[in-house]
């Protein structure tokens, strides 16, 4: 009997294992509950009634972007603001999964881990949310963007991480969301995607920032070298072409004139390993989180590339792809001496357990990307590009360092689908903004497409900061 | 007015989880109180030295081995020499294949022989006098589970019953007034439930004159939760569940009666084994495939899951009295039976139940033999078999793909159910959204495989966790109660039945919440399923029988 009793403690291990698992479940639930409820299928919050009790969403100046009045969700009166902030705010549905109203619907409707959802009406109170965006800047960016097929414009404060402007095209009016059918699905292709966070584009010449960074860190005599550009050169058995024959140029001129041949040669000289290393340091292939949304990973992979493809990859062609938010963060890193601040979009939010406990991370630093001396050198190159090529006065009184780019998405004659870029940052101490603008579907160069969006949005953003 | 209603609704919602904790605490507190003081039953007095050896158990091994209940340090004594055991008719002694024999009053015994007070028992060179227990005066230590044995009465069984009934009434009230409710159907269901509960209580205490009712009260509490959860999901199923539960209670009483004489069960072992194997064979031949596994048999309008009943047979066959255990140490018979069971279930594609049987097999075989080698060997072969299964049945692998990644598969079978369980557990909060207000009930299998999620959503996370922990604690109770069992048959069967329930519940809870792969087994006592609830009550009989007092009349 004694023996049997002693052995039966083995079963105690089973009971202990169960209790261990239960503790694990409790911890997982406490930590995960607020994410678990925000699912499009959740019957307690989805459907038209889901937002009846939801709180107000305001921009940085208290402008109401969405609120619930008498059982209905009401969006901002201005159609431009509504359309420009669709992907940030969201609509009644949960179709735009990265929008605040989808991602944080449970918090907006007053979810808490203790009380759950579905409290009787008298006890429900929605939580309000304040966003970091400036509505008028977004509207300005939207107006500049609205005629393109696809595009994105993001501006954020590289000191604090606040996102001032985040606009994605295509968009629609949340007051009258489109019924997407087989007939009109082409017109609304990708409309639920927030291109700022969830898309990638071909970088074109803005990728020269990456190549330049690798060169600055790895080639000691980079500043004293000169190259000769004849507008065309055979590298690795294929031509690399330039817009112009730039003649004899140093690195600054090459960057300012956006000379493909110089940067293609640099990419080949640096080789696959060093190029990959720098792309990795700058987070091109990685993802980071912006107020709970993971950015889409870009692509820089030259493992399989031949010499010619490696050359093209150095000027942002080949199979390169980058995410707009990531590019803005790289600009932020250059402005901040190599270590960027993580952007965020929600400045005030009661309801999430982590926020209640003061644990949610906003405006924290990301990993250091480049040394401060590299950052300074890149800044000089980007400043040179603005002063000598785009024109000092382009951004009004703002001191801006920037780079444009035109990513060719289709090789050959069809240039209609170019991805035009402008990314950069302002060095003025009262306007610490970094930006990335991209538009798709124009035959023109990045300067005249995305550049104009950036110009308009940056001027407006600066105004809102100085308010 | 609306505000007052809302306050009442919220107050009731908050009350239930707290009430759950109170009931579970009360029942376990009552279980801990009820116990007679620790005294030896009889004692053996060494005639050479005069030392009095207390005899504590109903079945005691005597031998040279240090693990024996009565260790005799004498080279002429075999390691397991004989067994001294108590039965209704008195005390008996059986020789368990000793080399030098066991002698009672100078005569060598051949079979089980009755021992009377002041008889002489000789083994090896030692001679003992068989004396009454009262002649032992030293203090004996009690099990830690039982609080100090005091004269204070525990909470009266009828009071526990009132607590439990009131809880079910509250559930009924919540269900009657849930969102969009237009009828009072749950009230009738609740009345029927209470009738079943109190009839059972009456039969147990008045007709059968059983002293304790805590264990049954706890399981009535769980059964009632299961029934009332169905009130606003599918009323018909709720009544079926209630009828099945009543049948389960009858099975509970029959099994207790059946195993009253642990020696008689030995004669039934072969028959039970054959019947169990036949059950599984019928299942294999006539089983219909539902949700990927063919473990259902349709008999007219009734569907049964034979594997559920085989669980009871499994415990029967696995347990054994001490003298048999020491004379027939061979596990082979049981190993073959287990292999057939697990194999048949695997063939049906019911891997969850196969896993339960396998886990229980490990528990039983280790408790019987104490042999770690057997356990390790069995585990190794199980891992091997697992690999084979994954190769033959690709859909099992598909389940594994979703495991720990359900958020990537919220729209297909790999993660659909688990993701919804987690979402609705979170939506319920600590206190739940109220009976009938849940959304998980629209998901397939929410009343059985996913019932932990349903309970958590509607009654709150506190209730769900408390109920689960209470079932796990059932093992601690079983283990503590078996120190006084009338036979090792009861000790082994009670501990292993409790172990089986804990394994089954773990697979259910952790499968639904994506901590383990989802295998589709039921939550003991709460999941809807007639066969399942009958088998749970049947298994409970083993735990009840392990309590010394079960067979003593008032």
Interface residues (C-beta under 8 A of the other chain):
Chain A: X1 X2 X3 X4 X5 X6 X7 X8 X9 X10 X11 X12 X14 X15 X17 X18 X19 X21 X22 X24 X25 X26 X28 X29 X32 X33 X34 X36 X37 X39 X41 X42 X43 X44 X106 X111 X112 X113 X114 X115 X116 X117 X118 X119 X120 X121 X122 X123
Chain B: X2 X3 X5 X6 X7 X9 X10 X56 X57 X58 X59 X60 X61 X67 X68 X69 X322 X325 X359 X363 X366 X367 X368 X370 X410 X419 X420 X422 X423 X424 X425 X426 X427 X428 X429 X430 X431 X432 X433 X434 X437 X439 X442 X460 X461 X465 X468 X469 X472 X473 X475 X476 X479 X482 X483 X488 X491 X492 X495 X496 X498 X499 X502 X503 X505 X506 X509 X510 X513 X515 X516
